[in-house]
């Protein structure tokens, strides 16, 4: 069967500083462009039948620099709408809500242009994407499906592909400019590789790589190995 390849976009100014970046359409930094370009060897060896990207510029540009062609945008691949927490770091939120954790507590309402989403709403978008690509994934010789999108959304989509609730996305740390693979074992979805960076010098983000904004040492994540962690392994 075909594999599902998940590509998280390269670094932006807000990902580097740990600010929640939902619908704000920020470009890649110079480092982010280098990260995206360095993904080419990881993707060039694959036979790809379909490439879908979030319509946000950081995802589309990552797909382009990574050498992917025939890219189609899908609005359901956009990042979690963080509502009133857009542009705010986890540390700033925890000054007034010390125990706040995105996966448990969600976001607060924002203005009309980004009112916010519940975790279940993000999960519903992920389910729609998975339903649309299901025929391609069932194909025995049709090539892989590549999704180029965002940290939190891809973590939710991974949970749903594996038959888990959306909140289980908390278990899958995902750094900037990485490739992850979901295949099958005995006909059931299974992780093949997770959070794999490029081999290039810009292929691994550090504190900027954490999807929901809290600095962590990059050494705390697993690189290119299947692995999940508990609450502490996700940004908080």
Secondary structure, 3 states (H helix, E strand, C coil): CCCEEEEECCCEHHHHHCECCCCCCCCECHHHHHHHHHCHHHHHCCCEEEEEECCCHHHHHHHHHCCCCCEEECHHHCCCCCHHHCCCEHHHHHCCCCCCCHHHHCCCCCCHHHCCCCHHHHHHHHHHHHHHHHHHHHCCCCCEEEEEECHHHHHHHHHHHCCCCHHHHHHCCCCCCEEEEEEEECCEEEEEEEEEECCCCCCCCCHHHCCCCCCCCHHHCCCCCCCCCCHHHCCC
